[in-house]
Amino acid sequence: MVDTALPIGLYFALRFMGLNDLVAFAIPAAIPILRVALWWIWKRRIEWIAAFASLGFALGLLGTWLLNGNPVFLKAHGVLLTGPLGLTLLVSSMIGRPLLFSILRLIRPEQWVNAQTHQAVASNPLTRRKVTMLTVGTGLLLTAHALVELILALTLSTDTFLLVSKVAGLSIIILGIALLSWMRGTGSRRQHV
């Protein structure tokens, strides 16, 4: 909630102070960079989701600069990573090598104590099927989120985009989590039948 409310509130405060759209949007969007730095200093660990957001923000700034200040890349900076990641997850599932295992090992290395644990989980056919389904579901979720964000960024003003995109993004995430939970429950019921 703070990650959503703080940047939006800061954007509108900066706009009220008279800053232009680009500056008022760029300052709050840089919050993930600050979070990555503080997390590294405090815990000596990388917070991968914030690092991912920071990379998207940096790419958005680069795109905005290349377009002479057009804020569309900055508004849709998350799309630059979530779209390709979603498509990559879908392709990895299609070729039978779901990347969710590798991503989980990167984000949560403490849960994958050693290579033997990872190999034991990866070699279980039931677990592989579940991971493939989760990879597909996550890929679809990220791809849908990227498409919606891109359409909103191209069609809405920055003020409206900030408000609508957060609601749309949260709705897609909630729907995706519900769908993944339903898929998981359906798979569990099929095993018991």
MODELLER restraints for C-alpha pairs under 7 A, 6 or more apart:
rsr = mdl.restraints
at = mdl.atoms
rsr.add(forms.Gaussian(group=physical.xy_distance, feature=features.Distance(at['CA:7:A'], at['CA:28:A']), mean=4.63, stdev=0.5))
rsr.add(forms.Gaussian(group=physical.xy_distance, feature=features.Distance(at['CA:7:A'], at['CA:29:A']), mean=6.59, stdev=0.5))
rsr.add(forms.Gaussian(group=physical.xy_distance, feature=features.Distance(at['CA:8:A'], at['CA:162:A']), mean=6.68, stdev=0.5))
rsr.add(forms.Gaussian(group=physical.xy_distance, feature=features.Distance(at['CA:10:A'], at['CA:28:A']), mean=6.16, stdev=0.5))
rsr.add(forms.Gaussian(group=physical.xy_distance, feature=features.Distance(at['CA:11:A'], at['CA:24:A']), mean=5.11, stdev=0.5))
rsr.add(forms.Gaussian(group=physical.xy_distance, feature=features.Distance(at['CA:11:A'], at['CA:25:A']), mean=5.74, stdev=0.5))
rsr.add(forms.Gaussian(group=physical.xy_distance, feature=features.Distance(at['CA:11:A'], at['CA:28:A']), mean=6.26, stdev=0.5))
rsr.add(forms.Gaussian(group=physical.xy_distance, feature=features.Distance(at['CA:14:A'], at['CA:24:A']), mean=5.30, stdev=0.5))
rsr.add(forms.Gaussian(group=physical.xy_distance, feature=features.Distance(at['CA:15:A'], at['CA:21:A']), mean=6.96, stdev=0.5))
rsr.add(forms.Gaussian(group=physical.xy_distance, feature=features.Distance(at['CA:15:A'], at['CA:24:A']), mean=5.93, stdev=0.5))
rsr.add(forms.Gaussian(group=physical.xy_distance, feature=features.Distance(at['CA:22:A'], at['CA:71:A']), mean=6.06, stdev=0.5))
rsr.add(forms.Gaussian(group=physical.xy_distance, feature=features.Distance(at['CA:29:A'], at['CA:57:A']), mean=6.82, stdev=0.5))
rsr.add(forms.Gaussian(group=physical.xy_distance, feature=features.Distance(at['CA:30:A'], at['CA:57:A']), mean=6.95, stdev=0.5))
rsr.add(forms.Gaussian(group=physical.xy_distance, feature=features.Distance(at['CA:32:A'], at['CA:50:A']), mean=5.14, stdev=0.5))
rsr.add(forms.Gaussian(group=physical.xy_distance, feature=features.Distance(at['CA:32:A'], at['CA:53:A']), mean=6.25, stdev=0.5))
rsr.add(forms.Gaussian(group=physical.xy_distance, feature=features.Distance(at['CA:32:A'], at['CA:54:A']), mean=5.54, stdev=0.5))
rsr.add(forms.Gaussian(group=physical.xy_distance, feature=features.Distance(at['CA:33:A'], at['CA:51:A']), mean=6.94, stdev=0.5))
rsr.add(forms.Gaussian(group=physical.xy_distance, feature=features.Distance(at['CA:33:A'], at['CA:54:A']), mean=5.13, stdev=0.5))
rsr.add(forms.Gaussian(group=physical.xy_distance, feature=features.Distance(at['CA:35:A'], at['CA:50:A']), mean=6.79, stdev=0.5))
rsr.add(forms.Gaussian(group=physical.xy_distance, feature=features.Distance(at['CA:36:A'], at['CA:46:A']), mean=6.64, stdev=0.5))
rsr.add(forms.Gaussian(group=physical.xy_distance, feature=features.Distance(at['CA:36:A'], at['CA:47:A']), mean=6.01, stdev=0.5))
rsr.add(forms.Gaussian(group=physical.xy_distance, feature=features.Distance(at['CA:36:A'], at['CA:50:A']), mean=5.86, stdev=0.5))
rsr.add(forms.Gaussian(group=physical.xy_distance, feature=features.Distance(at['CA:36:A'], at['CA:51:A']), mean=5.91, stdev=0.5))
rsr.add(forms.Gaussian(group=physical.xy_distance, feature=features.Distance(at['CA:39:A'], at['CA:45:A']), mean=6.59, stdev=0.5))
rsr.add(forms.Gaussian(group=physical.xy_distance, feature=features.Distance(at['CA:39:A'], at['CA:46:A']), mean=6.73, stdev=0.5))
rsr.add(forms.Gaussian(group=physical.xy_distance, feature=features.Distance(at['CA:39:A'], at['CA:47:A']), mean=6.65, stdev=0.5))
rsr.add(forms.Gaussian(group=physical.xy_distance, feature=features.Distance(at['CA:40:A'], at['CA:46:A']), mean=5.66, stdev=0.5))
rsr.add(forms.Gaussian(group=physical.xy_distance, feature=features.Distance(at['CA:48:A'], at['CA:107:A']), mean=6.16, stdev=0.5))
rsr.add(forms.Gaussian(group=physical.xy_distance, feature=features.Distance(at['CA:53:A'], at['CA:78:A']), mean=6.61, stdev=0.5))
rsr.add(forms.Gaussian(group=physical.xy_distance, feature=features.Distance(at['CA:56:A'], at['CA:77:A']), mean=5.13, stdev=0.5))
rsr.add(forms.Gaussian(group=physical.xy_distance, feature=features.Distance(at['CA:56:A'], at['CA:78:A']), mean=5.33, stdev=0.5))
rsr.add(forms.Gaussian(group=physical.xy_distance, feature=features.Distance(at['CA:56:A'], at['CA:80:A']), mean=6.05, stdev=0.5))
rsr.add(forms.Gaussian(group=physical.xy_distance, feature=features.Distance(at['CA:56:A'], at['CA:81:A']), mean=5.98, stdev=0.5))
rsr.add(forms.Gaussian(group=physical.xy_distance, feature=features.Distance(at['CA:57:A'], at['CA:74:A']), mean=6.91, stdev=0.5))
rsr.add(forms.Gaussian(group=physical.xy_distance, feature=features.Distance(at['CA:57:A'], at['CA:77:A']), mean=5.40, stdev=0.5))
rsr.add(forms.Gaussian(group=physical.xy_distance, feature=features.Distance(at['CA:59:A'], at['CA:77:A']), mean=6.75, stdev=0.5))
rsr.add(forms.Gaussian(group=physical.xy_distance, feature=features.Distance(at['CA:60:A'], at['CA:73:A']), mean=4.80, stdev=0.5))
rsr.add(forms.Gaussian(group=physical.xy_distance, feature=features.Distance(at['CA:60:A'], at['CA:74:A']), mean=4.42, stdev=0.5))
rsr.add(forms.Gaussian(group=physical.xy_distance, feature=features.Distance(at['CA:60:A'], at['CA:77:A']), mean=4.59, stdev=0.5))
rsr.add(forms.Gaussian(group=physical.xy_distance, feature=features.Distance(at['CA:61:A'], at['CA:74:A']), mean=5.87, stdev=0.5))
rsr.add(forms.Gaussian(group=physical.xy_distance, feature=features.Distance(at['CA:63:A'], at['CA:73:A']), mean=5.58, stdev=0.5))
rsr.add(forms.Gaussian(group=physical.xy_distance, feature=features.Distance(at['CA:64:A'], at['CA:70:A']), mean=5.43, stdev=0.5))
rsr.add(forms.Gaussian(group=physical.xy_distance, feature=features.Distance(at['CA:64:A'], at['CA:71:A']), mean=5.72, stdev=0.5))
rsr.add(forms.Gaussian(group=physical.xy_distance, feature=features.Distance(at['CA:64:A'], at['CA:73:A']), mean=5.53, stdev=0.5))
rsr.add(forms.Gaussian(group=physical.xy_distance, feature=features.Distance(at['CA:64:A'], at['CA:74:A']), mean=6.13, stdev=0.5))
rsr.add(forms.Gaussian(group=physical.xy_distance, feature=features.Distance(at['CA:72:A'], at['CA:153:A']), mean=5.87, stdev=0.5))
rsr.add(forms.Gaussian(group=physical.xy_distance, feature=features.Distance(at['CA:72:A'], at['CA:154:A']), mean=6.45, stdev=0.5))
rsr.add(forms.Gaussian(group=physical.xy_distance, feature=features.Distance(at['CA:75:A'], at['CA:153:A']), mean=5.88, stdev=0.5))
rsr.add(forms.Gaussian(group=physical.xy_distance, feature=features.Distance(at['CA:76:A'], at['CA:149:A']), mean=6.18, stdev=0.5))
rsr.add(forms.Gaussian(group=physical.xy_distance, feature=features.Distance(at['CA:76:A'], at['CA:150:A']), mean=5.88, stdev=0.5))
rsr.add(forms.Gaussian(group=physical.xy_distance, feature=features.Distance(at['CA:76:A'], at['CA:153:A']), mean=5.81, stdev=0.5))
rsr.add(forms.Gaussian(group=physical.xy_distance, feature=features.Distance(at['CA:79:A'], at['CA:146:A']), mean=4.71, stdev=0.5))
rsr.add(forms.Gaussian(group=physical.xy_distance, feature=features.Distance(at['CA:79:A'], at['CA:149:A']), mean=6.72, stdev=0.5))
rsr.add(forms.Gaussian(group=physical.xy_distance, feature=features.Distance(at['CA:79:A'], at['CA:150:A']), mean=6.62, stdev=0.5))
rsr.add(forms.Gaussian(group=physical.xy_distance, feature=features.Distance(at['CA:82:A'], at['CA:142:A']), mean=5.46, stdev=0.5))
rsr.add(forms.Gaussian(group=physical.xy_distance, feature=features.Distance(at['CA:82:A'], at['CA:143:A']), mean=6.69, stdev=0.5))
rsr.add(forms.Gaussian(group=physical.xy_distance, feature=features.Distance(at['CA:82:A'], at['CA:146:A']), mean=5.94, stdev=0.5))
rsr.add(forms.Gaussian(group=physical.xy_distance, feature=features.Distance(at['CA:83:A'], at['CA:142:A']), mean=6.15, stdev=0.5))
rsr.add(forms.Gaussian(group=physical.xy_distance, feature=features.Distance(at['CA:83:A'], at['CA:143:A']), mean=4.94, stdev=0.5))
rsr.add(forms.Gaussian(group=physical.xy_distance, feature=features.Distance(at['CA:83:A'], at['CA:146:A']), mean=5.00, stdev=0.5))
rsr.add(forms.Gaussian(group=physical.xy_distance, feature=features.Distance(at['CA:86:A'], at['CA:138:A']), mean=6.94, stdev=0.5))
rsr.add(forms.Gaussian(group=physical.xy_distance, feature=features.Distance(at['CA:86:A'], at['CA:139:A']), mean=3.91, stdev=0.5))
rsr.add(forms.Gaussian(group=physical.xy_distance, feature=features.Distance(at['CA:86:A'], at['CA:140:A']), mean=6.29, stdev=0.5))
rsr.add(forms.Gaussian(group=physical.xy_distance, feature=features.Distance(at['CA:86:A'], at['CA:142:A']), mean=4.75, stdev=0.5))
rsr.add(forms.Gaussian(group=physical.xy_distance, feature=features.Distance(at['CA:86:A'], at['CA:143:A']), mean=4.83, stdev=0.5))
rsr.add(forms.Gaussian(group=physical.xy_distance, feature=features.Distance(at['CA:87:A'], at['CA:139:A']), mean=6.12, stdev=0.5))
rsr.add(forms.Gaussian(group=physical.xy_distance, feature=features.Distance(at['CA:87:A'], at['CA:143:A']), mean=6.43, stdev=0.5))
rsr.add(forms.Gaussian(group=physical.xy_distance, feature=features.Distance(at['CA:89:A'], at['CA:98:A']), mean=6.72, stdev=0.5))
rsr.add(forms.Gaussian(group=physical.xy_distance, feature=features.Distance(at['CA:89:A'], at['CA:99:A']), mean=6.10, stdev=0.5))
rsr.add(forms.Gaussian(group=physical.xy_distance, feature=features.Distance(at['CA:89:A'], at['CA:135:A']), mean=5.93, stdev=0.5))
rsr.add(forms.Gaussian(group=physical.xy_distance, feature=features.Distance(at['CA:89:A'], at['CA:136:A']), mean=6.57, stdev=0.5))
rsr.add(forms.Gaussian(group=physical.xy_distance, feature=features.Distance(at['CA:89:A'], at['CA:139:A']), mean=4.99, stdev=0.5))
rsr.add(forms.Gaussian(group=physical.xy_distance, feature=features.Distance(at['CA:90:A'], at['CA:135:A']), mean=6.95, stdev=0.5))
rsr.add(forms.Gaussian(group=physical.xy_distance, feature=features.Distance(at['CA:90:A'], at['CA:136:A']), mean=5.39, stdev=0.5))
rsr.add(forms.Gaussian(group=physical.xy_distance, feature=features.Distance(at['CA:90:A'], at['CA:139:A']), mean=5.23, stdev=0.5))
rsr.add(forms.Gaussian(group=physical.xy_distance, feature=features.Distance(at['CA:92:A'], at['CA:98:A']), mean=4.90, stdev=0.5))
rsr.add(forms.Gaussian(group=physical.xy_distance, feature=features.Distance(at['CA:92:A'], at['CA:99:A']), mean=6.04, stdev=0.5))
rsr.add(forms.Gaussian(group=physical.xy_distance, feature=features.Distance(at['CA:93:A'], at['CA:132:A']), mean=5.83, stdev=0.5))
rsr.add(forms.Gaussian(group=physical.xy_distance, feature=features.Distance(at['CA:93:A'], at['CA:135:A']), mean=6.59, stdev=0.5))
rsr.add(forms.Gaussian(group=physical.xy_distance, feature=features.Distance(at['CA:93:A'], at['CA:136:A']), mean=6.31, stdev=0.5))
rsr.add(forms.Gaussian(group=physical.xy_distance, feature=features.Distance(at['CA:98:A'], at['CA:131:A']), mean=6.93, stdev=0.5))
rsr.add(forms.Gaussian(group=physical.xy_distance, feature=features.Distance(at['CA:98:A'], at['CA:132:A']), mean=5.48, stdev=0.5))
rsr.add(forms.Gaussian(group=physical.xy_distance, feature=features.Distance(at['CA:98:A'], at['CA:135:A']), mean=6.06, stdev=0.5))
rsr.add(forms.Gaussian(group=physical.xy_distance, feature=features.Distance(at['CA:99:A'], at['CA:135:A']), mean=6.98, stdev=0.5))
rsr.add(forms.Gaussian(group=physical.xy_distance, feature=features.Distance(at['CA:100:A'], at['CA:131:A']), mean=6.74, stdev=0.5))
rsr.add(forms.Gaussian(group=physical.xy_distance, feature=features.Distance(at['CA:100:A'], at['CA:135:A']), mean=5.57, stdev=0.5))
rsr.add(forms.Gaussian(group=physical.xy_distance, feature=features.Distance(at['CA:105:A'], at['CA:112:A']), mean=6.28, stdev=0.5))
rsr.add(forms.Gaussian(group=physical.xy_distance, feature=features.Distance(at['CA:112:A'], at['CA:118:A']), mean=6.17, stdev=0.5))
rsr.add(forms.Gaussian(group=physical.xy_distance, feature=features.Distance(at['CA:121:A'], at['CA:127:A']), mean=6.55, stdev=0.5))
rsr.add(forms.Gaussian(group=physical.xy_distance, feature=features.Distance(at['CA:122:A'], at['CA:128:A']), mean=5.98, stdev=0.5))
rsr.add(forms.Gaussian(group=physical.xy_distance, feature=features.Distance(at['CA:134:A'], at['CA:180:A']), mean=6.93, stdev=0.5))
rsr.add(forms.Gaussian(group=physical.xy_distance, feature=features.Distance(at['CA:137:A'], at['CA:180:A']), mean=6.32, stdev=0.5))
rsr.add(forms.Gaussian(group=physical.xy_distance, feature=features.Distance(at['CA:141:A'], at['CA:176:A']), mean=5.76, stdev=0.5))
rsr.add(forms.Gaussian(group=physical.xy_distance, feature=features.Distance(at['CA:145:A'], at['CA:169:A']), mean=6.26, stdev=0.5))
rsr.add(forms.Gaussian(group=physical.xy_distance, feature=features.Distance(at['CA:145:A'], at['CA:172:A']), mean=6.40, stdev=0.5))
rsr.add(forms.Gaussian(group=physical.xy_distance, feature=features.Distance(at['CA:149:A'], at['CA:165:A']), mean=6.31, stdev=0.5))
rsr.add(forms.Gaussian(group=physical.xy_distance, feature=features.Distance(at['CA:152:A'], at['CA:161:A']), mean=6.30, stdev=0.5))
rsr.add(forms.Gaussian(group=physical.xy_distance, feature=features.Distance(at['CA:152:A'], at['CA:165:A']), mean=6.79, stdev=0.5))
rsr.add(forms.Gaussian(group=physical.xy_distance, feature=features.Distance(at['CA:153:A'], at['CA:161:A']), mean=6.31, stdev=0.5))
